[in-house]
Amino acid sequence: MVERILVRTVLYPNYVKLPPPLSLEDQYAFRPTGSTTVAVVAVLQNITEMLEENDHVIVISMDYTKAFDSIRHEAITQPLSILEMPDSIYNWLVRYHEDRRHVTIFNDCSSKVAIISAGVVQGSVLGPSE
């Protein structure tokens, strides 16, 4: 719940104010109305418009689904530093991604502690959406 409030009140308002090189106008993740479905509809709309003036259209598509499993935490938190937000919220976001660990427990046996320095928390609204 805290994540959702933070995203709606701090992050979304910042996204619309980003300067052109960082603009998210053509992005569908991290937006209140963004989704995979909306992205596919936009691509189909662009293709349809291009076909009105061209005989054919070449589409190159890439799937970055697993890319977010390997993104370093610094690459997530560093761009947040340019956004307008209270230092306490920025520091909370940095700490949210820092010092993550994982242990698996099964039948009273525990694995070694694994330090996680990359990836986003599955199901987190602070990570990429669908």
Secondary structure, DSSP 4 states (H G I P E B T S, - for coil): -HHHHHIIIIIHHHHTT--GGG--TT--TTSTT--HHHHHHHHHHHHHHHHHH-S---------GGGGGT-BHHHHHGGGGGS---HHHHHHHHHHHSSEEE--EETTEEPPPEEE-BS--TT-TTS---
